[in-house]
Amino acid sequence: MSHFVEQKRSDTVKEVSRRDFLVAVGAAAALGAAGMQIGQGRASAKPIASDKKVKYGMVINLDRCYGCRACMEACKVENNTPSAVFWMYVFRIEDGHYPNVRMQNLPRPCMHCDNAPCVKVCPVGARYKRDDGLVLTDFDRCIGCRYCEVACPYGVNYFNWKDPKKNQYYDWDSASAQIGTDGAVPPYRNPDHDLLYGQEQRRISGGSHYKGVMGKCTFCVHRVEKGLLPACVANCPVEALSFGDLNDPESKVSKLLAQKPSFRLAEDIGTEPRVHYVGASPLKLEATQLNAIVGRVQ
């Protein structure tokens, strides 16, 4: 039995615009590994109450999220994503018209869909779904066709156009870096991402390390395999993000879903997302994004 322990982790301009995504999500929403419990900064193992397999999922409490984007930064540090690539993205949204306007922050990781379009269209089986529900990318098989990027309705797939060593925010080969890092392994060489994971014994990280392949949010599977929470969850200062076994009624994610009304993004198109939102009503068609992040591709 595994358990989770929360752990803190220490130029062509390209605007990350998601207007089309917000409209699609708003329309759809308007129409229609053991268990984890997080206490005061800790998460402990709980026995699974049935013989069902582990079903990992995330619950995001929109009442708690105040848009600090710490989850985005934690994701970048942990997964070493290149410039202008955001596996986790927090939308700052204006919903409605004056005087009936509300502001809402909407974190958007990969949905890890049970009926994932990206898995279906991959011609070489590089995009696959594990028995525990995580949707991952085997970069050994990926040919960079980008079909998954086109098929995904949530905009979470990124193609690695450049050598990751040349597309990071920090020059790890500089003299100042050598002094400041004291010989630490550069993020794009994280050995965890070169290992084989799960019963499938396949690679999981996608394009963070290699040019010409796809990458996306993995729910930090390399941390989950060690009994750690995804970096975004572990570093949220207000515990707006929860992660655990949806098949365990004693897990925090299951309790949140039992206690609060919830919705998922674009539910009506049949993707069966494993990311649930509680604490707010779905977005409307007129929702617009504010303060879009502008990334700089080096």
C-alpha positions, 0 to 999 in steps of 0.5 A: 500500500502506498501513501502520499506525503505533502512535500514543498519544492523549493524572444518571440512573444506568444500569448497563451490565449484560451478564448475558444477553450473557455467558450467551449467549456462554458457551453458544455458546462452550462448544458449540462496509490491508495486513498489519500487524506490531507490533514494539516499539511500531511496526507496519510494512507487509508485502506481501500474500502473495496476491491476496486482498482485505484482510480486516480483523480483530482478535485479542485475547489474553486471557492478556495482558489484565489489565482496565485498561480503557485501551482503553475510555478510548482509544475514548471519547477517539477516537470522542467517544462520549456519556456511558454509551455504550461502543463498547469494553467490558471485562467483568471475569468470574468463571467457575466456583464456589469452589474452582474459580474463575477471573477473566478479562477479556474486551474486547468491541468490535463483532464486524464479522461477515461475516454481520451480523444488523444489516446484514440488518435495516436497512430503509434500508441505513444499516448496511452492510459494506465490501469490507474487512469493516468493518461501519459506519453511514451516519448520513445514511441512518439513521432511528433505528429501532433494528432493528440494536440488537435484531438484534445478539447482542453488545449493541454498538449504541447509540442517540443519544438526545440532542444530542451537544453536551449529552451529553459528559463535559466542557462545552467551552463553559465558560470553563475549557474555553476556557482549557484547550483553547486553542481545540481542536475539541470532540470531537463536532465531529471533522471526520474523522467528517463525511468520506466513506470507502472505495470506497463513499464513505459516512459511517462514524461513526454516532450520535456526532455527531447525535441520533436515529441509531445508533452502534457500534465502527468499528474506528476506520476513520477512523484505519485510512484514514490508516494508523493502528491503532484507538485501542484497539489503539494504547493497550493497554499490554500489546499484548493487542489486535492488528489487521490483515489476516487474509488476510495470513499474515505479519500479526500477527493471522494469526500469532497465530491460527496459533500459538494455539487460538482461539474467537469469541463465539457462533460457533454462531449463524452470524454469522461474527465477525471478532474472535478470542480466544486465550489462554484457554478459552471462558466457561461458562454460570455466568460472571458479570460483576464491577465493572460500569460505571455510566454517568451519562446527563446 
